[in-house]
């Protein structure tokens, strides 16, 4: 199975092209939308070719989430830590966006590898912003400290008007995803995929992975969740994160995997649907070929009919042939 990259490939390529052609002084004004209704806007003026304005619009949060100032809790601090020295947060952001960053290319490191790593991190702004509350809770687990949300149900936005839930404990963090799909075929495929996903976790080679459970009804940890937030037509997926899963660099990978889990499932559902459509088209094509081979040769039949000749017989010849 393919793990999705946390950064925006189009944003990364846009920044790379701009950095390469910075001396040309070309204006940029790009708008685009990516999965989970994340909208981006990149703008560069000819007056300041070293400055790039990057605006980000987040999914509409459901009422059970904490979205102070239009951003998830701790998002501003996470952005400052991740992009210290090269990025400035504009307050207020551009109209229609939750966050606007000013990038200064003149302050980028001269080393090519470090510059590339910084660009990838900037292209991962979605994960840094939306994953800030989750990262904070997992950091408490890694350092074995007690957070203010201990044993409480925390709702985090990840799709328009949809949230997933985090229940922090002293020795573990439970993450529950209500899985929703609009298309009925996607719902059936996703349910089957998630059940196989849970079974695959039980294989010997994945003993160190976080425990994973699937259920058609809400788990007991969501007893205090709003009823409208539990309308999941593809069931509920629960992950149990232990301190060993967030040690050192594992923290970034865990946050990234959890932040993109619904998109990961949607991607594989669409791939499965496309694969089945391809197989069905190939099967239909093979049946049509077999049908064409079974048809008689129309041209040959026409030639045989055209080569036939008939002789008009007289009454005497016809009477003789009849008695012969």
N, C-alpha and C positions, 0 to 999 in steps of 0.2 A: 504494500500500500504506500501511496505517495504522501509524504508530509508536506504540507503547504508552507511556503516561506512567509515569514511574518512581515517582511517589508514589501512596499509597493514597487513592483518592477518598473512601472511606467514613471513613477516619481524618481526612482534612482537613475533611470536612463536620461530623464529630463535634466537632472542636476549634473550628471556626467557630461552631457552635451554642452550645457551652459558653461561649465568650468573649462572645457576644452576650447570653446569658441568665445571666451570672455572678451578677447580683444576686438572682436568684430562689432560689438555694441548693438546686437540685434534685440529688439523688444520681444518679450514673451507675454502671452496672456492665455493660459491653458485652463480649461475646466474639464473635469471628468469625475465619474462616479465608479466606485469599486464595490465589491461584495459587502453585504450588510448595510447598504445605503450610506457608505462613507464618501463624502464629496470633498474634492481637492480643488484648489485654485492656486496656480503659480503665476506670479507677475514680476516682470523685470522691465525697467525703463532704461532708455538710452542715456539719461542723465547720470544714473548711478549703476553702471554695469556690474559692479562688485556686490550689489545688494539684491537679494531675492526675497520677495514676500510670499510666504507659504501659508495658506489658510486651510483650515480643516473644519468640516461640518460633521457632527456625530449623529448617530441614530436618535430618533425621538425617544426619550427615556420614559418607561412606564412609571406610574405614580408610586410604586413601592421602592424605587431606587433613590439614592441620595445623590443629587446633582446640584451642589451649591455653585451659583454663578455660572451655570450652563456647562460645567465640567465635572467629571467624577471627582470624588474626594481624593485629595493628594496629587491631582494631575499636574498642577502648576509646579509644585516642588519637584516632582519627578522629571519634568521637562528641564528645569533649571539644573538639576544634577546631571542629567544625560548630556546636555548641550552647553555646559558652562563655558563662557568665553567667546563662543562663536554665534550664539543665537540670542535674540532679544524678543521677549514676549510683548506684543503690542496690546495696550489696554485703552479703550475697548477694541475688540477684534473687528474685522471688516463685517459689514452688514450681511446677515444671512449665514454667518459662520460662528462656531464656538471658540475657535482659537486661531490667532494669526501670529506667525513667527517671522522675524526679520533675520535672514542669514547674511553673514558678512564673509564673502569668499576671501577677502584679504587677510582674515585671521585664521584661515585654515592651515593646518600643519604642512610644511613643505614636503615631508616624507610621503611618497606615493601610497605606501601600504596603510599608513595611519590616516591619510586623507580618504582613501577608499573605505576604510572601516567607519570613519565618521559619516560619510555619505550614506552608507548602509543603515547606520543608526538613525540618521535623519529620515530616511525613507521608511523607517519602522515607527514613525511618530504615532500611528494609530495604536499600535500595541502599547507604547509607552503611556499614552493618555488613557485609553480604556482599561489597560491592565494595571494602572497605578494602585487602585484599592486592593486588588488581588495580590499584587507584589508586596504591599505593606503587611497584609495578613500572613503571607508565607514567610516573610522575613522574621516575624515574631516566632513562627514555628521553628525556623532555622536556628535562631538564637535562644530558643526556649524561654522567651519572655512572655509575659501576660499582656494581651492587648485589651483595649477598652471594649472591644466587641466580643470578648470571650463568651462562648456558649450562646451567642445570639445569632439570629438568622439575618444574614447580610445579603441584600439583593443587588446585583451588579448588571448593568445594561450591556448587551452585546449585539442586539438586533433591534430594528424599529419596534418600539412598544413591547419588547420582550426582554426578559431578564433571566439570569441563572442565579443560583443561590450558593452561598458559602457559609458553612457552619464551623467556626474556629474552636478547637479544643486545645487543651494543654499539650497533648502528645500527638495530635493529628489535626488535619483540616479536611472536612468533607465538602466536596463540590458536587452539586446536583444540577443537571441540565434538563429542563422540560423540552422535549424535542417536538417541534411543530413544523408541519409542511402543508402548503396550500393545495398541491396536486394530490389526488387520491393514489395515483401510481407511485409517486415519490414516497408517500406515506407507507405503502406496502413494502417497497424496496428498502426504505430506511429501517423499518421494523426488523426485517430479515437481516439486514446488514448489522444492526446493533446487537442482535442476538448472537450472530457469528463473532462479532467483535469481542463480546464478553467471553465466549467459549475459547477464542484464541488466546486471551489473557491467561488461561489456565494451563497452557502448554509449559513444558519444562524450561524452555529457553527464555521465558518472560517472567521468571519468578521475582525479579527485582523491580518490575513495573508496578505502578500503583494499582491496588485492587480495584476492580471495576464490576459494577452490578447494573442490571437492567430490570425494570419492572413496568408493567402496564399501568399501575396505580401509583400515586405519589408516595414516596417513602415517609417513614415516621418523622424524619427530620424536618419535613415541610408542614407540620401540623399548624404552625402559626403563620403560614404564608397566606396571602389573599387568595380567595377562591378563583378570581378571574386570572390569576397568574399561573394556575395549575391546569389550564386547558391544553393538554399535550396529546395530540392524536398519534404520536409514534412512541409514546412511553417516556420513561425517565431514566437517565443514565447518571450513576453516582460514581465518583472517584474518591478514594481515600488517600490523602497525601500525608506521608510520614516525614520526619526530619531528614531521613537519608535521601529523599527525592528533591530536596531544596538546598543541599550542601554545595557551597562554592558556586561554580558555574552552572550547576544543575538548576539553580533558581531561574535563570533566564529561559532555559529550555522548557521548564515546567510551565512558567507563565505564558510563554508563546504557544505551547501545545493546548493549554486550556482556553486561551483567548480565541483561538481559531478552531475550536473543536466542532462547532456547528457548521462552519464553512467546510471543514475537512469531511464531515459526513455528507453534506450536500454535494460536494465535488465528486465523491465516489458513487453517490446515488445517480448523478447525471451521467457519469462514465458508464455505469452498469446499464442504464437505460439506452445510451447510445450504442453500446456493444450489442445489446439484444436487437435493436433496430437494424444494425448492420447485418447480424446473422439472419434476421428475417428477410431482409432484402436479397441477400445471397441465396437463400433457400427459394424464394420466389423466382429469382433469375434462373436457377437450375431447373425448376419445374417448367418454366416457359421454354427453355432449351430442349428439355425432353419432349414437351408437347410439339414443338416445331419439328423435331426429328420423326415423330410418329405420324405427321401429316403426309398424305400422298403428294407426289410431285405434280403440281398443277400444270406446269408447262409441258411435262412429258405426256400427260393425259390429253392435253389439247393437240399435241403433234400426232398421237395415235388416231385421234378422231378425225383429224384433217386428212390423213393418208388413206382413209377408207373410201372405196368407190362402189357404186351401185349400178347394176345393169337392168334396163327396163326389158321385161320379158313380154312376148306376145301371149295371147290367150292360148294358142296351141302349145307353146313351150311350157307355159305354166301348167297346163293340163297334163302334159307328158311328165313333168317333174313330180307332180302330185301322185301319179300312179306308179312311178319308178321306185 
